Amino acid sequence: MGYRGISDFRSDTVTRPTEEMRKAMYEAEVGDDVMRDDPTVLRLEELAAELMGKEAALFVPSGTMGNTIALKIAVGEGYEVLVEEKSHIYNFESGNVARIVGALPRPLPSNRGEIPLEVLEENFHIGERVHVPPTRALALEDTHNYWGGAVLSLDSLEKAYRFTREKGIHLHLDGARIFNAAIAQGVEAKEIARYSDTVMFCISKGLSAPVGSLLAGPKEFIEQAISVRKYLGGGMRQVGILAAAGIVALTKMVDRLAEDHARAKKLAQGLSGIKGIEINPDEVQTNIVIFKLTSMEVPRFLEGLKKEGVLALGFGPSRVRMVLHKDIDDQDVEKALRAISRIV
């Protein structure tokens, strides 16, 4: 049952560290990570690189910082990065592509996160005219938050990657929930990450570590990333205390994500039978459930849920998001469905 009687579906970022994580944090061997001698951080980075099939990795405070660092190096000021129009990088990262990277994000339409090749071709610029900044990178998101945790097919990723090889540009993957995508497709995360030059993933979401993300890619790229992380304020000291929880997250918490996916499907199927709610359960692939309210406003709905001991998140003028995670069990799902039925 939810923490202290509250069923919190707002996000998988609300997960609390496991007892094994807390013990690992207490016992963590630490150093000074800015001086690159924290042994626990180095172990986490080595593990992350191995899982992504990359040469190296860097521990950063957040996924937003990881994405910003990657694009700062890969794109740079005055150039263009192609992004999906509903992507997290474009919509929910404080405008960092413009504010910090200094680049032009060009938002493109997609089929639930998958951008058609013809759309990529139409929007690729080589800078033949001084009016148009050249395209330097493509950023994709897997799983895709806005599209309800949609998984990008390996075929679409391969086509996008081949496109970037032909054009000589960088492909960055916002893989905040890449392990959810891997579990949903029955593959290892490296099979997804192989279709990218760099990949960022979070350990503080469904994997339940308290803080942090990893940016993985070529060794030379990650060496540059260390410098960018520093001037963005991401240089931490005895951060092995946090990295220890991340090691547990990557070694013990990946396979259980399948439980979240099953509960998300159960929640979606239950919601589909409630009048006043629009949802297609077939579109729920991982741990995110997004539905539309047709009979009441989102703020009133959320307030009603809160009074029932259930928390969710507004996701636009008529949409609501509910996310499954390790601190939500079958009882929480049933409690939420009962509460929603009463409110709607």
Secondary structure, 3 states (H helix, E strand, C coil): CCHHHCEECCCHHHCCCCHHHHHHHHHCCCCCHHHCCCHHHHHHHHHHHHHHCCCEEEEECCHHHHHHHHHHHHCCCCCEEEEECCCHHHHCCCCHHHHHHCCEEEEECCECCECCHHHHHHCCCCCCCCCCCCEEEEEEECCECCCCCECCCHHHHHHHHHHHHHHCCEEEEECCCHHHHHHHHCCCHHHHHCCCCEEEEECCCCCCCCCCEEEEECHHHHHHHHHHHHHCCCCCCCCHHHHHHHHHHHHHCCCCHHHHHHHHHHHHHHHCCCCCEECCHHHCCCCEEEEEECCCCHHHHHHHHHHCCEECEECCCCEEEEECCCCCCHHHHHHHHHHHHHHC
